[in-house]
């Protein structure tokens, strides 16, 4: 499903992506943006992927030697969920 969103003061691509269950990369691609800089009043195309947001999420910085299985185990989730919520294909 595709829609539009008018950027408001204080918005970030990350926040917009989270709100519409999509990714920053998707927003950059669909809007042909070269940078994550956005401005109030700018109209963005939104491609919602229809995924439900997790009830609770954390930000994790991948470290050397990490893999999805170990990260999933550490946070009591699944590899598939990590891939789904981060728009990973492999």
N, CA, C and O atoms as a CHARMM CRD file, in Angstrom:
* protein
*
  360
    1    1 UNK  N      0.85000  -1.17400   0.00000 PROA 1      0.00000
    2    1 UNK  CA     0.00000   0.00000   0.00000 PROA 1      0.00000
    3    1 UNK  C      0.89900   1.24200   0.00000 PROA 1      0.00000
    4    1 UNK  O      1.87400   1.31400   0.74700 PROA 1      0.00000
    5    2 UNK  N      0.56100   2.19500  -0.83200 PROA 2      0.00000
    6    2 UNK  CA     1.34900   3.41600  -0.92800 PROA 2      0.00000
    7    2 UNK  C      0.49600   4.60400  -0.51400 PROA 2      0.00000
    8    2 UNK  O     -0.67600   4.70100  -0.87700 PROA 2      0.00000
    9    3 UNK  N      1.10200   5.50900   0.25400 PROA 3      0.00000
   10    3 UNK  CA     0.41400   6.71900   0.67400 PROA 3      0.00000
   11    3 UNK  C      1.43700   7.84600   0.71900 PROA 3      0.00000
   12    3 UNK  O      2.60100   7.65500   0.36800 PROA 3      0.00000
   13    4 UNK  N      0.99400   9.02000   1.15200 PROA 4      0.00000
   14    4 UNK  CA     1.91500  10.14200   1.29400 PROA 4      0.00000
   15    4 UNK  C      1.90000  10.62600   2.73400 PROA 4      0.00000
   16    4 UNK  O      0.94700  10.38000   3.47400 PROA 4      0.00000
   17    5 UNK  N      2.94700  11.30600   3.11900 PROA 5      0.00000
   18    5 UNK  CA     3.06600  11.87600   4.45600 PROA 5      0.00000
   19    5 UNK  C      3.73900  13.23100   4.32800 PROA 5      0.00000
   20    5 UNK  O      4.73800  13.36800   3.62200 PROA 5      0.00000
   21    6 UNK  N      3.19500  14.23500   5.01100 PROA 6      0.00000
   22    6 UNK  CA     3.79200  15.57000   5.01700 PROA 6      0.00000
   23    6 UNK  C      4.66400  15.67700   6.26500 PROA 6      0.00000
   24    6 UNK  O      4.18300  15.53500   7.38900 PROA 6      0.00000
   25    7 UNK  N      5.94000  15.92800   6.04900 PROA 7      0.00000
   26    7 UNK  CA     6.91100  16.00800   7.14000 PROA 7      0.00000
   27    7 UNK  C      6.56100  17.17300   8.06400 PROA 7      0.00000
   28    7 UNK  O      6.25800  18.27800   7.61500 PROA 7      0.00000
   29    8 UNK  N      6.61300  16.89300   9.37000 PROA 8      0.00000
   30    8 UNK  CA     6.35500  17.90800  10.38200 PROA 8      0.00000
   31    8 UNK  C      7.65700  18.25600  11.09700 PROA 8      0.00000
   32    8 UNK  O      8.61800  17.48800  11.05900 PROA 8      0.00000
   33    9 UNK  N      7.68300  19.40600  11.74300 PROA 9      0.00000
   34    9 UNK  CA     8.86100  19.84500  12.48700 PROA 9      0.00000
   35    9 UNK  C      9.23200  18.77000  13.50900 PROA 9      0.00000
   36    9 UNK  O      8.38100  18.29100  14.25900 PROA 9      0.00000
   37   10 UNK  N     10.49500  18.40300  13.52800 PROA 10     0.00000
   38   10 UNK  CA    10.98400  17.40400  14.47600 PROA 10     0.00000
   39   10 UNK  C     10.97700  15.97900  13.94500 PROA 10     0.00000
   40   10 UNK  O     11.53400  15.08600  14.58200 PROA 10     0.00000
   41   11 UNK  N     10.35300  15.74500  12.78300 PROA 11     0.00000
   42   11 UNK  CA    10.32800  14.40500  12.19300 PROA 11     0.00000
   43   11 UNK  C     11.71900  13.98100  11.73800 PROA 11     0.00000
   44   11 UNK  O     12.54700  14.80800  11.35800 PROA 11     0.00000
   45   12 UNK  N     11.95300  12.68600  11.78500 PROA 12     0.00000
   46   12 UNK  CA    13.15700  12.08300  11.21700 PROA 12     0.00000
   47   12 UNK  C     12.70800  10.93800  10.32400 PROA 12     0.00000
   48   12 UNK  O     11.60100  10.42200  10.48200 PROA 12     0.00000
   49   13 UNK  N     13.55100  10.54400   9.39800 PROA 13     0.00000
   50   13 UNK  CA    13.20000   9.39800   8.56300 PROA 13     0.00000
   51   13 UNK  C     13.03200   8.14700   9.41000 PROA 13     0.00000
   52   13 UNK  O     12.15800   7.32500   9.13400 PROA 13     0.00000
   53   14 UNK  N     13.85600   7.99500  10.43300 PROA 14     0.00000
   54   14 UNK  CA    13.73400   6.83800  11.31100 PROA 14     0.00000
   55   14 UNK  C     12.35900   6.81700  11.99100 PROA 14     0.00000
   56   14 UNK  O     11.69500   5.78000  12.02100 PROA 14     0.00000
   57   15 UNK  N     11.94400   7.94100  12.52400 PROA 15     0.00000
   58   15 UNK  CA    10.65000   8.01900  13.19500 PROA 15     0.00000
   59   15 UNK  C      9.48700   7.77700  12.24100 PROA 15     0.00000
   60   15 UNK  O      8.51900   7.10300  12.59200 PROA 15     0.00000
   61   16 UNK  N      9.58300   8.32200  11.04800 PROA 16     0.00000
   62   16 UNK  CA     8.53200   8.12000  10.03700 PROA 16     0.00000
   63   16 UNK  C      8.49700   6.65200   9.61900 PROA 16     0.00000
   64   16 UNK  O      7.42200   6.06700   9.49100 PROA 16     0.00000
   65   17 UNK  N      9.66000   6.06400   9.40700 PROA 17     0.00000
   66   17 UNK  CA     9.72200   4.64800   9.02300 PROA 17     0.00000
   67   17 UNK  C      9.09000   3.78400  10.10000 PROA 17     0.00000
   68   17 UNK  O      8.32300   2.87200   9.79200 PROA 17     0.00000
   69   18 UNK  N      9.40000   4.05600  11.34600 PROA 18     0.00000
   70   18 UNK  CA     8.84100   3.28100  12.46300 PROA 18     0.00000
   71   18 UNK  C      7.32400   3.44100  12.51000 PROA 18     0.00000
   72   18 UNK  O      6.60300   2.46200  12.70500 PROA 18     0.00000
   73   19 UNK  N      6.83900   4.66300  12.33200 PROA 19     0.00000
   74   19 UNK  CA     5.39900   4.93600  12.38500 PROA 19     0.00000
   75   19 UNK  C      4.63300   4.16700  11.31300 PROA 19     0.00000
   76   19 UNK  O      3.51400   3.71100  11.54900 PROA 19     0.00000
   77   20 UNK  N      5.24100   4.02400  10.13100 PROA 20     0.00000
   78   20 UNK  CA     4.55600   3.38500   9.01300 PROA 20     0.00000
   79   20 UNK  C      5.04100   1.96100   8.73100 PROA 20     0.00000
   80   20 UNK  O      4.79000   1.40800   7.66000 PROA 20     0.00000
   81   21 UNK  N      5.74100   1.37500   9.71200 PROA 21     0.00000
   82   21 UNK  CA     6.20700  -0.01000   9.58200 PROA 21     0.00000
   83   21 UNK  C      6.98400  -0.25600   8.29400 PROA 21     0.00000
   84   21 UNK  O      6.72600  -1.21700   7.56900 PROA 21     0.00000
   85   22 UNK  N      7.92500   0.61600   8.02900 PROA 22     0.00000
   86   22 UNK  CA     8.77600   0.46400   6.85700 PROA 22     0.00000
   87   22 UNK  C     10.21100   0.72400   7.28600 PROA 22     0.00000
   88   22 UNK  O     10.49000   0.75100   8.48500 PROA 22     0.00000
   89   23 UNK  N     11.11200   0.91300   6.36300 PROA 23     0.00000
   90   23 UNK  CA    12.51000   1.16000   6.70600 PROA 23     0.00000
   91   23 UNK  C     12.97400   2.50300   6.15300 PROA 23     0.00000
   92   23 UNK  O     12.37900   3.04800   5.22300 PROA 23     0.00000
   93   24 UNK  N     14.04200   3.02100   6.73900 PROA 24     0.00000
   94   24 UNK  CA    14.63300   4.25500   6.23500 PROA 24     0.00000
   95   24 UNK  C     15.09300   4.03000   4.79000 PROA 24     0.00000
   96   24 UNK  O     14.90300   4.89400   3.93500 PROA 24     0.00000
   97   25 UNK  N     15.69400   2.87400   4.52300 PROA 25     0.00000
   98   25 UNK  CA    16.14600   2.57400   3.16200 PROA 25     0.00000
   99   25 UNK  C     14.99100   2.62900   2.17900 PROA 25     0.00000
  100   25 UNK  O     15.13400   3.16700   1.08100 PROA 25     0.00000
  101   26 UNK  N     13.84600   2.07500   2.56400 PROA 26     0.00000
  102   26 UNK  CA    12.66800   2.11400   1.69300 PROA 26     0.00000
  103   26 UNK  C     12.23900   3.55300   1.42800 PROA 26     0.00000
  104   26 UNK  O     11.91100   3.90200   0.29400 PROA 26     0.00000
  105   27 UNK  N     12.24000   4.39400   2.46800 PROA 27     0.00000
  106   27 UNK  CA    11.86300   5.80200   2.29700 PROA 27     0.00000
  107   27 UNK  C     12.84500   6.51900   1.37100 PROA 27     0.00000
  108   27 UNK  O     12.44000   7.29700   0.50600 PROA 27     0.00000
  109   28 UNK  N     14.13700   6.25000   1.56100 PROA 28     0.00000
  110   28 UNK  CA    15.14700   6.86700   0.69900 PROA 28     0.00000
  111   28 UNK  C     14.94500   6.43800  -0.75100 PROA 28     0.00000
  112   28 UNK  O     14.99500   7.26300  -1.66300 PROA 28     0.00000
  113   29 UNK  N     14.71400   5.13600  -0.95700 PROA 29     0.00000
  114   29 UNK  CA    14.56700   4.60500  -2.31700 PROA 29     0.00000
  115   29 UNK  C     13.31500   5.12500  -3.01100 PROA 29     0.00000
  116   29 UNK  O     13.38800   5.62400  -4.13400 PROA 29     0.00000
  117   30 UNK  N     12.16500   5.01000  -2.34600 PROA 30     0.00000
  118   30 UNK  CA    10.89400   5.37100  -2.99000 PROA 30     0.00000
  119   30 UNK  C     10.79900   6.86700  -3.26600 PROA 30     0.00000
  120   30 UNK  O     10.08900   7.29300  -4.17800 PROA 30     0.00000
  121   31 UNK  N     11.52700   7.67300  -2.46200 PROA 31     0.00000
  122   31 UNK  CA    11.49700   9.12600  -2.65500 PROA 31     0.00000
  123   31 UNK  C     12.72300   9.64600  -3.39700 PROA 31     0.00000
  124   31 UNK  O     12.90500  10.85500  -3.53600 PROA 31     0.00000
  125   32 UNK  N     13.55900   8.73300  -3.87000 PROA 32     0.00000
  126   32 UNK  CA    14.76300   9.08000  -4.61700 PROA 32     0.00000
  127   32 UNK  C     15.60800  10.11100  -3.87200 PROA 32     0.00000
  128   32 UNK  O     16.05500  11.10200  -4.44900 PROA 32     0.00000
  129   33 UNK  N     15.82000   9.85700  -2.55900 PROA 33     0.00000
  130   33 UNK  CA    16.59600  10.76800  -1.72500 PROA 33     0.00000
  131   33 UNK  C     18.03300  10.27700  -1.63000 PROA 33     0.00000
  132   33 UNK  O     18.28400   9.07600  -1.53500 PROA 33     0.00000
  133   34 UNK  N     18.97800  11.22100  -1.65500 PROA 34     0.00000
  134   34 UNK  CA    20.39500  10.89500  -1.52600 PROA 34     0.00000
  135   34 UNK  C     20.88200  11.08200  -0.09600 PROA 34     0.00000
  136   34 UNK  O     21.99300  10.67600   0.24500 PROA 34     0.00000
  137   35 UNK  N     20.05200  11.69700   0.73900 PROA 35     0.00000
  138   35 UNK  CA    20.43100  12.01900   2.10700 PROA 35     0.00000
  139   35 UNK  C     19.22000  11.80200   3.01900 PROA 35     0.00000
  140   35 UNK  O     18.08000  11.76200   2.55600 PROA 35     0.00000
  141   36 UNK  N     19.48500  11.66400   4.31600 PROA 36     0.00000
  142   36 UNK  CA    18.39800  11.50100   5.27900 PROA 36     0.00000
  143   36 UNK  C     17.84500  12.84600   5.74100 PROA 36     0.00000
  144   36 UNK  O     16.97200  12.88400   6.60800 PROA 36     0.00000
  145   37 UNK  N     18.33200  13.93900   5.18100 PROA 37     0.00000
  146   37 UNK  CA    17.84300  15.26600   5.54900 PROA 37     0.00000
  147   37 UNK  C     16.45300  15.48700   4.96100 PROA 37     0.00000
  148   37 UNK  O     16.23800  15.32900   3.75900 PROA 37     0.00000
  149   38 UNK  N     15.51400  15.85700   5.83400 PROA 38     0.00000
  150   38 UNK  CA    14.15000  16.17300   5.40400 PROA 38     0.00000
  151   38 UNK  C     13.75900  17.49500   6.04300 PROA 38     0.00000
  152   38 UNK  O     14.41800  17.95600   6.97500 PROA 38     0.00000
  153   39 UNK  N     12.68600  18.11000   5.54500 PROA 39     0.00000
  154   39 UNK  CA    12.28600  19.41200   6.06000 PROA 39     0.00000
  155   39 UNK  C     10.76400  19.47800   6.20500 PROA 39     0.00000
  156   39 UNK  O     10.04200  18.80300   5.47100 PROA 39     0.00000
  157   40 UNK  N     10.27000  20.29700   7.15900 PROA 40     0.00000
  158   40 UNK  CA     8.82700  20.43100   7.34500 PROA 40     0.00000
  159   40 UNK  C      8.14600  20.86100   6.04600 PROA 40     0.00000
  160   40 UNK  O      8.64000  21.73400   5.33200 PROA 40     0.00000
  161   41 UNK  N      7.01700  20.24200   5.75700 PROA 41     0.00000
  162   41 UNK  CA     6.25900  20.54900   4.55100 PROA 41     0.00000
  163   41 UNK  C      6.60400  19.64700   3.38000 PROA 41     0.00000
  164   41 UNK  O      5.85700  19.58800   2.40400 PROA 41     0.00000
  165   42 UNK  N      7.71900  18.94900   3.46300 PROA 42     0.00000
  166   42 UNK  CA     8.12400  18.02600   2.40000 PROA 42     0.00000
  167   42 UNK  C      7.13200  16.86300   2.35400 PROA 42     0.00000
  168   42 UNK  O      6.75100  16.32800   3.39500 PROA 42     0.00000
  169   43 UNK  N      6.72200  16.47900   1.16400 PROA 43     0.00000
  170   43 UNK  CA     5.79000  15.36300   0.99400 PROA 43     0.00000
  171   43 UNK  C      6.58900  14.11700   0.62000 PROA 43     0.00000
  172   43 UNK  O      7.32200  14.10300  -0.36900 PROA 43     0.00000
  173   44 UNK  N      6.43200  13.07500   1.43000 PROA 44     0.00000
  174   44 UNK  CA     7.12300  11.82000   1.18800 PROA 44     0.00000
  175   44 UNK  C      6.13900  10.74600   0.75900 PROA 44     0.00000
  176   44 UNK  O      5.02600  10.67000   1.28000 PROA 44     0.00000
  177   45 UNK  N      6.55000   9.91900  -0.18900 PROA 45     0.00000
  178   45 UNK  CA     5.79200   8.72400  -0.51800 PROA 45     0.00000
  179   45 UNK  C      6.13100   7.67900   0.53000 PROA 45     0.00000
  180   45 UNK  O      7.28800   7.53500   0.92300 PROA 45     0.00000
  181   46 UNK  N      5.12100   6.95300   0.97800 PROA 46     0.00000
  182   46 UNK  CA     5.29800   5.92400   1.99100 PROA 46     0.00000
  183   46 UNK  C      4.82600   4.59800   1.41900 PROA 46     0.00000
  184   46 UNK  O      3.69600   4.48600   0.94600 PROA 46     0.00000
  185   47 UNK  N      5.68700   3.60200   1.46300 PROA 47     0.00000
  186   47 UNK  CA     5.31700   2.24300   1.05500 PROA 47     0.00000
  187   47 UNK  C      5.24200   1.42600   2.33100 PROA 47     0.00000
  188   47 UNK  O      6.26500   0.97700   2.84800 PROA 47     0.00000
  189   48 UNK  N      4.02900   1.23300   2.84100 PROA 48     0.00000
  190   48 UNK  CA     3.85400   0.48000   4.06600 PROA 48     0.00000
  191   48 UNK  C      3.99200  -1.00300   3.76800 PROA 48     0.00000
  192   48 UNK  O      3.42200  -1.51000   2.80300 PROA 48     0.00000
  193   49 UNK  N      4.76000  -1.69600   4.61200 PROA 49     0.00000
  194   49 UNK  CA     4.95800  -3.11300   4.35600 PROA 49     0.00000
  195   49 UNK  C      3.96800  -3.99000   5.09800 PROA 49     0.00000
  196   49 UNK  O      3.98800  -5.21000   4.93100 PROA 49     0.00000
  197   50 UNK  N      3.10300  -3.40400   5.91400 PROA 50     0.00000
  198   50 UNK  CA     2.05000  -4.16800   6.56100 PROA 50     0.00000
  199   50 UNK  C      2.49700  -5.01900   7.73200 PROA 50     0.00000
  200   50 UNK  O      1.70600  -5.81300   8.24200 PROA 50     0.00000
  201   51 UNK  N      3.72800  -4.88200   8.17100 PROA 51     0.00000
  202   51 UNK  CA     4.17400  -5.65400   9.32000 PROA 51     0.00000
  203   51 UNK  C      3.65300  -5.03100  10.60100 PROA 51     0.00000
  204   51 UNK  O      3.57500  -3.80800  10.72300 PROA 51     0.00000
  205   52 UNK  N      3.30100  -5.87100  11.54300 PROA 52     0.00000
  206   52 UNK  CA     2.94800  -5.35400  12.85100 PROA 52     0.00000
  207   52 UNK  C      4.22600  -4.98800  13.57200 PROA 52     0.00000
  208   52 UNK  O      5.23100  -5.69000  13.46100 PROA 52     0.00000
  209   53 UNK  N      4.19300  -3.89200  14.31200 PROA 53     0.00000
  210   53 UNK  CA     5.35900  -3.50100  15.08400 PROA 53     0.00000
  211   53 UNK  C      5.46000  -4.38700  16.31600 PROA 53     0.00000
  212   53 UNK  O      4.44300  -4.80000  16.87400 PROA 53     0.00000
  213   54 UNK  N      6.67800  -4.67600  16.73700 PROA 54     0.00000
  214   54 UNK  CA     6.82100  -5.44400  17.96600 PROA 54     0.00000
  215   54 UNK  C      6.34200  -4.62300  19.15200 PROA 54     0.00000
  216   54 UNK  O      6.40000  -3.39400  19.12000 PROA 54     0.00000
  217   55 UNK  N      5.86600  -5.29500  20.20700 PROA 55     0.00000
  218   55 UNK  CA     5.39800  -4.58500  21.39300 PROA 55     0.00000
  219   55 UNK  C      6.53500  -3.85800  22.09300 PROA 55     0.00000
  220   55 UNK  O      6.33900  -2.78600  22.66500 PROA 55     0.00000
  221   56 UNK  N      7.70300  -4.43900  22.04500 PROA 56     0.00000
  222   56 UNK  CA     8.86700  -3.84800  22.69300 PROA 56     0.00000
  223   56 UNK  C     10.06500  -4.09100  21.79200 PROA 56     0.00000
  224   56 UNK  O     10.24700  -5.20000  21.29000 PROA 56     0.00000
  225   57 UNK  N     10.87200  -3.08600  21.58300 PROA 57     0.00000
  226   57 UNK  CA    12.07000  -3.32300  20.78100 PROA 57     0.00000
  227   57 UNK  C     13.24200  -2.61200  21.41000 PROA 57     0.00000
  228   57 UNK  O     13.08100  -1.66900  22.18500 PROA 57     0.00000
  229   58 UNK  N     14.41300  -3.07600  21.06800 PROA 58     0.00000
  230   58 UNK  CA    15.64800  -2.50200  21.57000 PROA 58     0.00000
  231   58 UNK  C     16.53400  -2.18800  20.37800 PROA 58     0.00000
  232   58 UNK  O     16.36400  -2.75200  19.29700 PROA 58     0.00000
  233   59 UNK  N     17.46200  -1.29900  20.58100 PROA 59     0.00000
  234   59 UNK  CA    18.46600  -1.02000  19.57200 PROA 59     0.00000
  235   59 UNK  C     19.71300  -1.78400  19.97300 PROA 59     0.00000
  236   59 UNK  O     20.17000  -1.69700  21.11200 PROA 59     0.00000
  237   60 UNK  N     20.25000  -2.52100  19.04100 PROA 60     0.00000
  238   60 UNK  CA    21.44800  -3.31300  19.30800 PROA 60     0.00000
  239   60 UNK  C     22.48200  -2.99800  18.23700 PROA 60     0.00000
  240   60 UNK  O     22.17600  -2.99500  17.04500 PROA 60     0.00000
  241   61 UNK  N     23.69800  -2.73500  18.66800 PROA 61     0.00000
  242   61 UNK  CA    24.79300  -2.48900  17.73800 PROA 61     0.00000
  243   61 UNK  C     25.54600  -3.79500  17.52600 PROA 61     0.00000
  244   61 UNK  O     26.08400  -4.37500  18.46900 PROA 61     0.00000
  245   62 UNK  N     25.57800  -4.24300  16.29300 PROA 62     0.00000
  246   62 UNK  CA    26.22800  -5.50900  15.96000 PROA 62     0.00000
  247   62 UNK  C     27.72600  -5.40500  16.20900 PROA 62     0.00000
  248   62 UNK  O     28.38000  -4.43100  15.83500 PROA 62     0.00000
  249   63 UNK  N     28.24400  -6.44400  16.85500 PROA 63     0.00000
  250   63 UNK  CA    29.67200  -6.49800  17.15800 PROA 63     0.00000
  251   63 UNK  C     30.32700  -7.61500  16.35300 PROA 63     0.00000
  252   63 UNK  O     29.65200  -8.54300  15.90600 PROA 63     0.00000
  253   64 UNK  N     31.61800  -7.52600  16.17200 PROA 64     0.00000
  254   64 UNK  CA    32.37800  -8.54400  15.45100 PROA 64     0.00000
  255   64 UNK  C     32.08500  -9.91300  16.07100 PROA 64     0.00000
  256   64 UNK  O     32.15500 -10.08700  17.28800 PROA 64     0.00000
  257   65 UNK  N     31.76100 -10.86600  15.22200 PROA 65     0.00000
  258   65 UNK  CA    31.47500 -12.21800  15.68500 PROA 65     0.00000
  259   65 UNK  C     30.00400 -12.48700  15.93300 PROA 65     0.00000
  260   65 UNK  O     29.61900 -13.64100  16.12100 PROA 65     0.00000
  261   66 UNK  N     29.15900 -11.44200  15.94000 PROA 66     0.00000
  262   66 UNK  CA    27.72500 -11.63300  16.13600 PROA 66     0.00000
  263   66 UNK  C     27.10000 -12.31300  14.93200 PROA 66     0.00000
  264   66 UNK  O     27.60200 -12.20600  13.81200 PROA 66     0.00000
  265   67 UNK  N     26.00400 -13.00900  15.17200 PROA 67     0.00000
  266   67 UNK  CA    25.16200 -13.50600  14.08600 PROA 67     0.00000
  267   67 UNK  C     23.72100 -13.41600  14.56200 PROA 67     0.00000
  268   67 UNK  O     23.46900 -13.25500  15.75600 PROA 67     0.00000
  269   68 UNK  N     22.78900 -13.51900  13.65000 PROA 68     0.00000
  270   68 UNK  CA    21.37900 -13.33000  14.00200 PROA 68     0.00000
  271   68 UNK  C     20.89800 -14.35000  15.03000 PROA 68     0.00000
  272   68 UNK  O     20.10200 -14.01800  15.90900 PROA 68     0.00000
  273   69 UNK  N     21.36900 -15.57300  14.92700 PROA 69     0.00000
  274   69 UNK  CA    20.94700 -16.60200  15.86900 PROA 69     0.00000
  275   69 UNK  C     21.33900 -16.22600  17.30500 PROA 69     0.00000
  276   69 UNK  O     20.51900 -16.32300  18.21800 PROA 69     0.00000
  277   70 UNK  N     22.59000 -15.79900  17.50100 PROA 70     0.00000
  278   70 UNK  CA    23.04700 -15.42500  18.84100 PROA 70     0.00000
  279   70 UNK  C     22.31700 -14.19600  19.36900 PROA 70     0.00000
  280   70 UNK  O     21.97000 -14.13600  20.54900 PROA 70     0.00000
  281   71 UNK  N     22.08800 -13.23100  18.51200 PROA 71     0.00000
  282   71 UNK  CA    21.36300 -12.02200  18.93400 PROA 71     0.00000
  283   71 UNK  C     19.92900 -12.38800  19.30400 PROA 71     0.00000
  284   71 UNK  O     19.41000 -11.92300  20.31900 PROA 71     0.00000
  285   72 UNK  N     19.29300 -13.21700  18.48800 PROA 72     0.00000
  286   72 UNK  CA    17.91500 -13.64700  18.77700 PROA 72     0.00000
  287   72 UNK  C     17.85200 -14.37500  20.11100 PROA 72     0.00000
  288   72 UNK  O     16.94300 -14.13000  20.90400 PROA 72     0.00000
  289   73 UNK  N     18.79000 -15.25200  20.36500 PROA 73     0.00000
  290   73 UNK  CA    18.81800 -15.99900  21.62900 PROA 73     0.00000
  291   73 UNK  C     18.99200 -15.05800  22.81600 PROA 73     0.00000
  292   73 UNK  O     18.32900 -15.20700  23.84300 PROA 73     0.00000
  293   74 UNK  N     19.88800 -14.09300  22.66200 PROA 74     0.00000
  294   74 UNK  CA    20.16800 -13.14000  23.74200 PROA 74     0.00000
  295   74 UNK  C     18.92200 -12.33600  24.10900 PROA 74     0.00000
  296   74 UNK  O     18.71500 -12.01300  25.27900 PROA 74     0.00000
  297   75 UNK  N     18.08100 -12.01000  23.10500 PROA 75     0.00000
  298   75 UNK  CA    16.92300 -11.16100  23.34900 PROA 75     0.00000
  299   75 UNK  C     15.59900 -11.91900  23.30500 PROA 75     0.00000
  300   75 UNK  O     14.53300 -11.31400  23.19100 PROA 75     0.00000
  301   76 UNK  N     15.67300 -13.24400  23.39600 PROA 76     0.00000
  302   76 UNK  CA    14.47800 -14.08100  23.46400 PROA 76     0.00000
  303   76 UNK  C     13.50300 -13.79700  22.32300 PROA 76     0.00000
  304   76 UNK  O     12.31200 -13.57700  22.54200 PROA 76     0.00000
  305   77 UNK  N     14.03100 -13.80700  21.12000 PROA 77     0.00000
  306   77 UNK  CA    13.21700 -13.60900  19.93200 PROA 77     0.00000
  307   77 UNK  C     13.67800 -14.61200  18.87900 PROA 77     0.00000
  308   77 UNK  O     14.42900 -15.53700  19.18900 PROA 77     0.00000
  309   78 UNK  N     13.24000 -14.43800  17.66100 PROA 78     0.00000
  310   78 UNK  CA    13.62900 -15.35600  16.59500 PROA 78     0.00000
  311   78 UNK  C     14.42400 -14.62900  15.52000 PROA 78     0.00000
  312   78 UNK  O     14.34300 -13.40900  15.37500 PROA 78     0.00000
  313   79 UNK  N     15.19100 -15.40700  14.77300 PROA 79     0.00000
  314   79 UNK  CA    15.92900 -14.85400  13.63600 PROA 79     0.00000
  315   79 UNK  C     14.94700 -14.25000  12.63900 PROA 79     0.00000
  316   79 UNK  O     15.18800 -13.16700  12.10500 PROA 79     0.00000
  317   80 UNK  N     13.84000 -14.94500  12.38700 PROA 80     0.00000
  318   80 UNK  CA    12.84200 -14.44700  11.43700 PROA 80     0.00000
  319   80 UNK  C     12.27700 -13.09300  11.86000 PROA 80     0.00000
  320   80 UNK  O     12.08500 -12.21700  11.01700 PROA 80     0.00000
  321   81 UNK  N     12.00700 -12.90900  13.15900 PROA 81     0.00000
  322   81 UNK  CA    11.49700 -11.61100  13.62400 PROA 81     0.00000
  323   81 UNK  C     12.53700 -10.51300  13.45300 PROA 81     0.00000
  324   81 UNK  O     12.20600  -9.40600  13.02900 PROA 81     0.00000
  325   82 UNK  N     13.78100 -10.80800  13.77700 PROA 82     0.00000
  326   82 UNK  CA    14.83600  -9.80000  13.57900 PROA 82     0.00000
  327   82 UNK  C     14.91300  -9.42100  12.10800 PROA 82     0.00000
  328   82 UNK  O     15.00000  -8.24000  11.77300 PROA 82     0.00000
  329   83 UNK  N     14.88100 -10.41300  11.23000 PROA 83     0.00000
  330   83 UNK  CA    14.93600 -10.13600   9.79500 PROA 83     0.00000
  331   83 UNK  C     13.72000  -9.31800   9.35900 PROA 83     0.00000
  332   83 UNK  O     13.86000  -8.36600   8.59200 PROA 83     0.00000
  333   84 UNK  N     12.54200  -9.67800   9.83500 PROA 84     0.00000
  334   84 UNK  CA    11.30900  -8.99100   9.43400 PROA 84     0.00000
  335   84 UNK  C     11.32300  -7.52600   9.87000 PROA 84     0.00000
  336   84 UNK  O     11.03000  -6.64200   9.06600 PROA 84     0.00000
  337   85 UNK  N     11.66000  -7.26000  11.13600 PROA 85     0.00000
  338   85 UNK  CA    11.59400  -5.89700  11.66300 PROA 85     0.00000
  339   85 UNK  C     12.74600  -5.01400  11.19700 PROA 85     0.00000
  340   85 UNK  O     12.70800  -3.79700  11.37300 PROA 85     0.00000
  341   86 UNK  N     13.77100  -5.62500  10.60400 PROA 86     0.00000
  342   86 UNK  CA    14.90100  -4.85000  10.09000 PROA 86     0.00000
  343   86 UNK  C     14.99000  -4.92500   8.57400 PROA 86     0.00000
  344   86 UNK  O     15.97900  -4.49800   7.97900 PROA 86     0.00000
  345   87 UNK  N     13.95700  -5.46800   7.95700 PROA 87     0.00000
  346   87 UNK  CA    13.88000  -5.57300   6.51500 PROA 87     0.00000
  347   87 UNK  C     15.11500  -6.26000   5.91500 PROA 87     0.00000
  348   87 UNK  O     15.67300  -5.80300   4.91700 PROA 87     0.00000
  349   88 UNK  N     15.52500  -7.35900   6.54300 PROA 88     0.00000
  350   88 UNK  CA    16.66400  -8.13600   6.06400 PROA 88     0.00000
  351   88 UNK  C     16.16600  -9.30900   5.23200 PROA 88     0.00000
  352   88 UNK  O     15.11700  -9.88100   5.52900 PROA 88     0.00000
  353   89 UNK  N     16.89200  -9.66100   4.21700 PROA 89     0.00000
  354   89 UNK  CA    16.49800 -10.79700   3.37900 PROA 89     0.00000
  355   89 UNK  C     17.39500 -12.01100   3.62200 PROA 89     0.00000
  356   89 UNK  O     17.04900 -13.12600   3.23100 PROA 89     0.00000
  357   90 UNK  N     18.52600 -11.80200   4.25500 PROA 90     0.00000
  358   90 UNK  CA    19.40600 -12.93900   4.52300 PROA 90     0.00000
  359   90 UNK  C     20.09300 -12.75500   5.85900 PROA 90     0.00000
  360   90 UNK  O     20.87900 -13.60800   6.27100 PROA 90     0.00000
